[in-house]
Amino acid sequence: TLLQAIRSWTNKPHTFITASGVGYYGDTGNALVDETSKSGQGFLARLCREWEGEALRGEAMGIRVLAVRFGMVLGTDGGALPKMMFPFKLFLGGPVLPGSQYVAWIHREDLSRLILWLSENRSISNPVNGVAPETVTMRQFCAALGTAMHRPSIFPVPQFALRLALGEMSTVLTTGQRAHPRKALDGGFSYSYPTIQSALQSLMAHA
């Protein structure tokens, strides 16, 4: 719809940024993936491919299209983090099993800054991983969350419970992507919260 509207404009934007996700890579296990890596298999990978494919139609109008592949965006007033915080508040927090899956994440402030940086830095080409440079497993993520909230992380969440509650979307938490922000780092982007501990401590301080 946006591209159809832009097609009629006399002065078109130089850049069209669309929100995609690291689910594009499928379940990568322990393998480190960056923007040069191929798409994977499964529901999220297919969804991301089709979404990015629609956005890329903007290139036919001479527009630079950037698909920013988000990881888990960390903020305390929306997204996955508040839902993950709830059991920790009750001293019932723990990792989503198996716990060894990687969590690609980024502090909301860093993501906002990255999008502005991309809009101004025209040398960066499609696509871009919108993730922090530190890669962590679900077990490490939840341990850091417990530390930031001064709570233990000892009660694991079984996969079947998530499947019952979320259906196919449960794969967001039960599988993972060890995604690396190569283009952002190579381009000189500076993260305010490059580690999971610094990001969560900042967010919990204002929760």
Backbone as JSON, one array per atom type, in Angstrom:
{
  "sequence": "TLLQAIRSWTNKPHTFITASGVGYYGDTGNALVDETSKSGQGFLARLCREWEGEALRGEAMGIRVLAVRFGMVLGTDGGALPKMMFPFKLFLGGPVLPGSQYVAWIHREDLSRLILWLSENRSISNPVNGVAPETVTMRQFCAALGTAMHRPSIFPVPQFALRLALGEMSTVLTTGQRAHPRKALDGGFSYSYPTIQSALQSLMAHA",
  "N": [[0.83, -1.21, 0.0], [1.91, 1.25, 0.81], [3.96, 1.54, -1.09], [2.48, 1.68, -3.43], [1.25, 4.13, -3.06], [3.49, 5.82, -3.04], [4.35, 5.56, -5.63], [2.88, 7.36, -7.11], [3.88, 9.79, -6.41], [5.6, 12.83, -7.12], [8.06, 13.7, -6.07], [9.97, 11.37, -4.89], [10.9, 9.36, -2.0], [14.33, 8.88, -0.97], [15.03, 6.61, 0.35], [13.58, 3.57, 1.44], [12.58, 2.01, 4.23], [12.01, -1.1, 5.62], [10.56, -3.19, 8.1], [11.83, -6.23, 8.88], [12.77, -9.52, 9.95], [15.09, -11.5, 11.95], [14.27, -14.03, 11.82], [14.27, -14.72, 9.22], [16.5, -16.27, 8.65], [15.91, -18.77, 9.55], [16.09, -21.6, 11.81], [19.13, -21.46, 13.16], [20.82, -22.82, 14.83], [23.97, -23.26, 16.34], [25.4, -21.84, 14.49], [26.91, -18.9, 13.28], [25.35, -16.21, 11.73], [25.21, -13.74, 9.13], [24.45, -10.83, 7.13], [25.04, -11.88, 4.65], [24.24, -14.47, 4.66], [22.15, -17.26, 3.72], [18.56, -17.62, 3.33], [16.49, -19.45, 5.63], [14.5, -22.31, 6.61], [10.98, -22.87, 7.3], [8.15, -21.34, 9.03], [8.62, -18.59, 9.88], [10.84, -17.86, 8.36], [9.85, -18.07, 5.76], [7.81, -16.14, 5.88], [9.32, -13.78, 6.29], [10.86, -13.71, 3.91], [8.84, -13.33, 1.96], [7.76, -10.9, 2.79], [9.96, -9.14, 2.57], [10.37, -9.39, -0.15], [8.15, -8.11, -1.27], [8.62, -5.47, -0.43], [10.96, -4.9, -1.84], [10.09, -4.24, -4.35], [10.08, -1.58, -4.55], [12.52, -0.8, -5.55], [12.33, -0.7, -8.28], [11.38, 1.8, -8.73], [13.5, 3.39, -8.38], [14.2, 3.7, -5.75], [16.11, 3.32, -2.79], [15.94, 0.41, -1.07], [15.76, -0.87, 2.16], [15.77, -3.66, 4.08], [15.42, -4.14, 7.37], [16.42, -6.46, 9.54], [15.02, -7.32, 12.32], [15.98, -8.29, 15.63], [14.88, -9.59, 18.81], [13.24, -6.94, 20.15], [14.05, -4.94, 22.79], [12.18, -3.55, 25.29], [10.34, -2.09, 27.98], [7.66, -1.56, 27.84], [6.26, -2.93, 25.95], [6.14, -5.57, 23.42], [8.09, -8.64, 23.62], [9.53, -8.69, 26.02], [8.18, -7.66, 28.47], [6.34, -9.76, 28.86], [8.04, -11.86, 29.35], [9.16, -10.97, 31.68], [7.15, -11.16, 33.59], [6.76, -13.82, 34.94], [9.2, -13.83, 36.29], [8.89, -11.78, 38.12], [7.26, -13.04, 39.91], [8.97, -14.79, 41.04], [9.25, -17.07, 39.52], [10.64, -17.37, 37.21], [12.46, -18.45, 34.26], [14.42, -20.11, 31.67], [13.16, -20.52, 28.29], [12.72, -23.72, 27.12], [14.76, -25.48, 24.66], [16.78, -23.98, 25.89], [19.31, -23.72, 24.91], [19.06, -22.46, 22.51], [19.76, -19.64, 20.43], [19.33, -16.15, 21.12], [18.58, -13.42, 19.31], [18.86, -10.04, 19.8], [18.04, -6.57, 20.63], [18.42, -3.4, 22.1], [15.75, -1.1, 22.41], [16.31, 1.63, 22.1], [18.8, 1.62, 20.78], [18.0, 0.4, 18.38], [16.28, 2.35, 17.32], [18.12, 4.43, 16.92], [19.77, 3.16, 15.09], [18.1, 2.88, 12.84], [17.7, 5.58, 12.13], [20.36, 6.22, 11.55], [20.81, 4.56, 9.35], [19.08, 5.72, 7.5], [20.4, 8.03, 6.91], [22.92, 7.27, 6.07], [23.86, 6.55, 3.13], [25.51, 4.72, 1.94], [25.15, 2.18, 2.85], [23.86, -0.94, 2.04], [21.04, -3.08, 1.18], [20.47, -6.3, 2.77], [20.0, -5.41, 6.33], [21.07, -6.44, 9.48], [19.28, -5.9, 12.33], [20.36, -6.06, 15.11], [21.98, -6.55, 18.32], [25.58, -6.62, 19.01], [26.43, -8.66, 20.75], [26.05, -12.11, 21.11], [23.8, -14.34, 22.6], [22.61, -17.21, 24.39], [19.3, -18.55, 25.05], [19.25, -19.42, 27.68], [21.36, -17.91, 28.8], [20.36, -15.36, 28.34], [18.04, -15.3, 29.97], [19.21, -15.7, 32.45], [20.62, -13.31, 32.69], [18.46, -11.56, 32.7], [17.21, -12.33, 35.08], [19.24, -11.56, 36.89], [19.25, -8.76, 36.48], [16.72, -8.19, 37.44], [16.9, -9.02, 39.98], [16.17, -11.62, 40.65], [15.77, -15.22, 40.71], [16.6, -17.57, 38.04], [15.31, -20.23, 37.37], [13.18, -21.86, 36.72], [12.26, -23.63, 34.11], [10.57, -23.11, 30.94], [8.41, -25.22, 29.28], [8.45, -26.39, 25.85], [6.05, -27.37, 24.71], [4.02, -26.05, 26.06], [4.25, -23.44, 25.17], [3.67, -23.85, 22.48], [0.98, -24.57, 22.61], [-0.1, -22.18, 23.48], [0.75, -20.21, 21.64], [0.91, -21.26, 19.08], [2.19, -21.56, 15.74], [3.78, -19.29, 15.99], [5.21, -19.7, 18.27], [7.69, -20.57, 17.64], [9.33, -18.39, 17.54], [10.48, -18.15, 20.04], [11.29, -20.74, 20.74], [13.08, -21.64, 18.85], [16.15, -20.41, 17.38], [18.32, -17.68, 16.3], [21.6, -17.01, 15.68], [22.53, -14.22, 15.14], [24.56, -11.79, 13.52], [25.52, -8.37, 13.47], [26.91, -7.42, 11.01], [27.02, -5.45, 8.93], [26.26, -3.05, 10.2], [28.3, -2.78, 12.13], [30.63, -2.79, 10.53], [30.12, -0.48, 9.13], [30.49, 1.45, 11.01], [28.66, 2.03, 13.02], [27.73, 2.85, 16.33], [26.99, 1.21, 19.28], [24.91, 1.87, 22.06], [24.17, 0.07, 23.97], [25.73, -2.6, 23.98], [25.9, -5.11, 25.18], [24.0, -7.76, 26.7], [23.61, -7.6, 29.44], [24.1, -4.87, 30.04], [22.03, -3.71, 28.57], [19.66, -4.78, 29.75], [19.93, -3.99, 32.43], [19.79, -1.22, 32.15], [17.14, -0.96, 31.24], [15.65, -2.1, 33.37], [16.2, -0.3, 35.36], [14.54, 1.78, 34.81], [12.07, 0.73, 34.81]],
  "CA": [[0.0, 0.0, 0.0], [2.81, 2.4, 0.84], [4.66, 1.66, -2.38], [1.5, 2.13, -4.42], [1.07, 5.56, -2.86], [4.73, 6.49, -3.43], [4.46, 5.51, -7.09], [2.22, 8.53, -7.69], [4.54, 11.01, -5.96], [6.61, 13.42, -8.0], [9.32, 13.64, -5.32], [9.96, 10.11, -4.14], [11.94, 9.27, -0.97], [15.55, 8.19, -1.43], [15.19, 5.34, 1.07], [12.38, 2.93, 1.98], [13.03, 1.04, 5.24], [10.95, -2.01, 6.03], [10.91, -4.04, 9.25], [11.79, -7.68, 8.69], [13.22, -10.18, 11.17], [16.15, -12.49, 11.82], [13.63, -15.3, 11.49], [14.63, -14.96, 7.81], [17.58, -17.27, 8.56], [15.47, -20.04, 10.08], [16.76, -22.02, 13.04], [20.53, -21.56, 12.74], [21.62, -23.55, 15.8], [25.15, -22.52, 16.83], [26.08, -21.17, 13.38], [26.82, -17.45, 13.24], [24.86, -15.76, 10.42], [25.18, -12.3, 8.9], [23.6, -10.43, 6.01], [25.36, -12.66, 3.46], [23.73, -15.83, 4.85], [20.93, -17.59, 2.99], [17.32, -17.8, 4.09], [16.3, -20.8, 6.14], [13.23, -22.99, 6.4], [9.99, -22.7, 8.34], [7.13, -20.29, 8.93], [9.16, -17.23, 9.98], [11.72, -17.62, 7.21], [8.97, -17.83, 4.59], [7.15, -14.85, 6.09], [10.29, -12.7, 6.06], [11.19, -13.67, 2.48], [7.73, -12.75, 1.2], [7.64, -9.49, 3.19], [11.06, -8.39, 1.95], [10.17, -9.4, -1.59], [7.19, -7.06, -1.6], [9.28, -4.17, -0.23], [11.98, -4.7, -2.87], [9.48, -3.7, -5.56], [10.39, -0.15, -4.57], [13.75, -0.54, -6.31], [11.96, -0.38, -9.67], [11.11, 3.24, -8.79], [14.74, 4.09, -8.08], [14.3, 3.92, -4.31], [16.94, 2.39, -2.04], [15.13, -0.35, -0.12], [16.53, -1.52, 3.21], [15.05, -4.52, 5.0], [16.13, -4.25, 8.63], [16.01, -7.72, 10.16], [15.02, -7.12, 13.77], [15.97, -9.32, 16.64], [13.92, -9.25, 19.85], [13.42, -5.53, 20.53], [13.88, -4.89, 24.24], [11.56, -2.38, 25.91], [9.52, -2.55, 29.09], [6.26, -1.21, 27.66], [5.7, -3.63, 24.8], [6.97, -6.63, 22.88], [8.21, -9.89, 24.35], [10.2, -8.59, 27.32], [7.27, -7.64, 29.62], [5.76, -11.1, 29.05], [9.08, -12.69, 29.96], [9.41, -10.44, 33.03], [6.07, -11.46, 34.53], [7.05, -14.91, 35.88], [10.33, -13.48, 37.14], [8.37, -10.98, 39.23], [6.67, -13.99, 40.85], [10.05, -15.73, 41.4], [9.01, -18.3, 38.76], [11.25, -17.2, 35.91], [13.46, -19.39, 33.78], [14.55, -20.1, 30.21], [12.34, -21.35, 27.42], [13.51, -24.89, 26.71], [15.81, -26.18, 25.4], [17.69, -23.06, 26.56], [20.54, -23.57, 24.12], [18.77, -21.68, 21.3], [20.29, -18.28, 20.52], [18.38, -15.04, 21.1], [19.06, -12.19, 18.69], [18.15, -9.0, 20.55], [18.57, -5.22, 20.51], [17.75, -2.39, 22.92], [14.89, -0.27, 21.57], [17.0, 2.89, 21.8], [19.79, 1.34, 19.74], [17.31, 0.16, 17.12], [15.83, 3.65, 16.82], [19.31, 5.13, 16.44], [20.26, 2.46, 13.9], [17.23, 3.22, 11.71], [18.05, 6.95, 11.73], [21.7, 6.14, 10.96], [20.67, 3.95, 8.02], [18.42, 6.66, 6.6], [21.36, 9.08, 6.55], [24.14, 6.67, 5.53], [23.39, 5.93, 1.89], [26.45, 3.72, 1.44], [24.73, 0.88, 3.35], [22.93, -1.6, 1.12], [20.12, -4.09, 1.7], [19.68, -6.06, 3.98], [20.78, -5.06, 7.51], [20.63, -7.09, 10.71], [19.04, -4.97, 13.42], [20.61, -6.8, 16.35], [23.17, -6.14, 19.08], [26.74, -7.43, 18.64], [26.65, -9.81, 21.63], [25.14, -13.23, 20.91], [23.55, -15.07, 23.84], [21.6, -18.26, 24.35], [18.12, -18.27, 25.86], [19.63, -19.61, 29.09], [22.15, -16.75, 29.21], [19.46, -14.21, 28.32], [17.18, -15.34, 31.15], [20.06, -15.49, 33.62], [20.88, -11.87, 32.74], [17.2, -10.93, 33.1], [17.06, -12.58, 36.5], [20.2, -10.71, 37.6], [18.79, -7.37, 36.4], [15.49, -8.06, 38.23], [17.19, -9.56, 41.32], [15.33, -12.81, 40.77], [16.41, -16.42, 40.17], [16.16, -18.05, 36.73], [15.45, -21.66, 37.64], [11.99, -22.62, 36.33], [12.2, -23.62, 32.64], [9.26, -23.12, 30.28], [8.42, -26.29, 28.26], [8.07, -25.99, 24.5], [4.66, -27.7, 24.38], [3.15, -25.03, 26.64], [4.27, -22.3, 24.25], [2.96, -24.22, 21.24], [-0.45, -24.5, 22.9], [-0.49, -20.78, 23.66], [1.11, -19.32, 20.53], [0.89, -21.92, 17.78], [3.43, -21.48, 14.96], [4.6, -18.18, 16.43], [6.05, -20.12, 19.39], [9.04, -20.81, 17.14], [10.13, -17.19, 17.82], [11.2, -18.36, 21.3], [11.82, -22.09, 20.9], [14.22, -21.77, 17.95], [16.92, -19.18, 17.5], [19.25, -17.22, 15.27], [22.81, -16.37, 16.21], [22.71, -13.23, 14.09], [25.64, -10.83, 13.73], [25.25, -7.13, 12.74], [28.16, -7.1, 10.32], [26.98, -4.19, 8.17], [26.25, -1.93, 11.14], [29.63, -2.65, 12.73], [31.59, -2.4, 9.49], [29.81, 0.89, 8.74], [30.87, 2.38, 12.07], [27.59, 2.32, 13.97], [28.14, 2.67, 17.73], [25.89, 0.78, 20.14], [24.89, 2.34, 23.45], [23.97, -1.11, 24.81], [26.22, -3.71, 23.18], [25.81, -6.38, 25.91], [22.67, -8.01, 27.24], [23.54, -7.12, 30.82], [23.96, -3.41, 30.04], [20.7, -3.37, 28.06], [18.62, -5.12, 30.73], [20.09, -3.15, 33.61], [19.25, 0.08, 31.79], [15.68, -1.03, 31.17], [15.09, -2.35, 34.69], [16.38, 0.92, 36.16], [13.46, 2.7, 34.48], [10.84, -0.06, 34.72]],
  "C": [[0.86, 1.25, 0.0], [3.49, 2.61, -0.5], [3.71, 2.12, -3.48], [1.28, 3.63, -4.3], [2.3, 6.33, -3.35], [4.86, 6.56, -4.95], [3.87, 6.76, -7.74], [2.89, 9.85, -7.29], [5.53, 11.52, -7.01], [7.99, 13.34, -7.35], [9.3, 12.41, -4.42], [11.07, 10.11, -3.08], [13.16, 8.54, -1.5], [15.7, 6.82, -0.79], [13.84, 4.86, 1.59], [12.86, 1.84, 2.93], [11.85, 0.2, 5.69], [11.45, -2.9, 7.17], [10.72, -5.5, 8.89], [12.28, -8.32, 10.0], [14.32, -11.19, 10.9], [15.59, -13.89, 11.66], [13.85, -15.68, 10.04], [15.61, -16.12, 7.68], [17.13, -18.65, 9.03], [16.17, -20.35, 11.39], [18.22, -22.31, 12.7], [21.39, -22.37, 13.71], [22.76, -22.69, 16.32], [25.86, -21.72, 15.74], [25.84, -19.68, 13.44], [26.4, -17.03, 11.83], [24.93, -14.25, 10.34], [24.36, -12.04, 7.65], [23.9, -11.19, 4.72], [24.8, -14.08, 3.52], [22.4, -16.03, 4.14], [19.73, -17.7, 3.92], [17.18, -19.26, 4.5], [14.93, -21.35, 5.81], [12.28, -22.64, 7.54], [9.12, -21.47, 8.14], [7.73, -18.9, 8.92], [10.06, -16.9, 8.79], [10.9, -17.3, 5.98], [8.28, -16.47, 4.69], [8.09, -13.69, 5.79], [10.67, -12.58, 4.59], [10.09, -12.97, 1.69], [7.58, -11.27, 1.53], [8.72, -8.65, 2.51], [10.89, -8.32, 0.45], [9.2, -8.32, -2.04], [7.84, -5.68, -1.49], [10.27, -3.87, -1.35], [11.4, -4.21, -4.19], [9.74, -2.2, -5.67], [11.63, 0.18, -5.37], [13.44, -0.19, -7.77], [11.63, 1.1, -9.85], [12.35, 4.06, -8.47], [14.94, 4.39, -6.61], [15.25, 2.89, -3.7], [16.08, 1.71, -0.99], [16.06, -1.04, 0.87], [15.58, -2.35, 4.07], [15.92, -4.66, 6.26], [15.58, -5.47, 9.37], [16.15, -7.62, 11.67], [15.28, -8.42, 14.51], [14.86, -8.98, 17.63], [14.21, -7.82, 20.31], [13.08, -5.39, 22.0], [13.36, -3.54, 24.7], [10.62, -2.89, 26.98], [8.04, -2.26, 28.91], [5.64, -1.86, 26.42], [6.65, -4.71, 24.3], [7.06, -7.82, 23.81], [8.73, -9.72, 25.78], [9.23, -8.51, 28.5], [6.64, -9.0, 29.91], [6.77, -12.03, 29.7], [9.36, -12.25, 31.4], [8.38, -10.93, 34.04], [6.37, -12.64, 35.45], [8.25, -14.62, 36.78], [9.88, -12.65, 38.34], [7.78, -11.87, 40.32], [7.68, -15.02, 41.35], [9.86, -17.08, 40.72], [9.67, -18.26, 37.39], [12.28, -18.27, 35.58], [13.47, -19.41, 32.26], [13.5, -20.94, 29.51], [13.2, -22.51, 26.93], [13.62, -24.97, 25.19], [16.8, -25.27, 26.13], [18.96, -22.79, 25.81], [20.33, -22.76, 22.85], [19.24, -20.24, 21.5], [19.16, -17.26, 20.41], [19.08, -13.84, 20.45], [18.23, -11.05, 19.27], [18.77, -7.64, 20.25], [17.76, -4.31, 21.43], [16.96, -1.47, 22.0], [15.57, 1.05, 21.18], [18.04, 2.7, 20.71], [19.13, 1.09, 18.39], [16.82, 1.46, 16.5], [16.99, 4.43, 16.22], [19.84, 4.49, 15.16], [19.42, 2.82, 12.68], [17.52, 4.64, 11.22], [19.4, 6.98, 11.02], [21.63, 5.58, 9.54], [20.03, 4.92, 7.03], [19.38, 7.73, 6.11], [22.6, 8.54, 5.85], [23.78, 5.89, 4.27], [24.35, 4.9, 1.31], [26.07, 2.31, 1.9], [23.67, 0.3, 2.44], [22.1, -2.65, 1.84], [20.78, -5.48, 1.74], [20.6, -5.69, 5.14], [20.21, -5.8, 8.71], [20.49, -6.06, 11.83], [19.13, -5.68, 14.76], [21.84, -6.22, 17.04], [24.34, -7.06, 18.74], [26.97, -8.65, 19.52], [25.61, -10.89, 21.36], [25.02, -14.01, 22.21], [22.53, -16.17, 23.6], [20.41, -17.84, 25.21], [18.44, -18.43, 27.35], [20.42, -18.42, 29.61], [21.28, -15.49, 29.28], [18.63, -14.17, 29.6], [17.98, -15.2, 32.44], [20.36, -14.01, 33.8], [19.62, -11.11, 33.17], [16.96, -11.12, 34.59], [17.99, -11.72, 37.33], [19.72, -9.27, 37.63], [17.55, -7.14, 37.26], [15.69, -8.54, 39.66], [16.27, -10.74, 41.63], [16.11, -14.02, 40.24], [15.86, -16.76, 38.79], [16.28, -19.57, 36.74], [14.26, -22.5, 37.17], [11.83, -22.58, 34.81], [10.77, -23.69, 32.13], [9.27, -24.19, 29.2], [7.9, -25.8, 26.92], [6.59, -26.25, 24.21], [3.69, -26.66, 24.93], [3.09, -23.81, 25.74], [3.52, -22.62, 22.97], [1.45, -24.15, 21.43], [-0.93, -23.06, 22.94], [-0.32, -19.95, 22.4], [1.05, -19.95, 19.16], [2.24, -21.8, 17.08], [4.36, -20.37, 15.44], [5.47, -18.54, 17.64], [7.48, -20.37, 18.94], [9.94, -19.59, 17.32], [11.0, -17.42, 19.05], [11.85, -19.74, 21.41], [12.96, -22.41, 19.93], [14.98, -20.44, 17.98], [17.82, -18.9, 16.31], [20.43, -16.54, 15.97], [23.26, -15.34, 15.17], [23.74, -12.18, 14.48], [25.39, -9.58, 12.89], [26.47, -6.63, 11.96], [28.12, -5.74, 9.62], [26.97, -2.97, 9.09], [27.64, -1.71, 11.73], [30.66, -2.2, 11.71], [31.37, -0.95, 9.06], [30.11, 1.92, 9.8], [29.76, 2.75, 13.04], [28.04, 1.97, 15.38], [26.93, 2.33, 18.59], [26.02, 1.39, 21.53], [24.79, 1.17, 24.41], [24.42, -2.36, 24.04], [26.13, -5.07, 23.86], [24.43, -6.52, 26.52], [22.55, -7.5, 28.66], [23.36, -5.61, 30.88], [22.58, -3.0, 29.57], [19.63, -3.61, 29.11], [18.72, -4.28, 31.99], [19.55, -1.75, 33.35], [17.73, 0.07, 31.8], [15.05, -1.24, 32.54], [15.2, -1.13, 35.6], [15.23, 1.9, 35.95], [12.12, 1.99, 34.39], [9.83, 0.37, 35.79]]
}
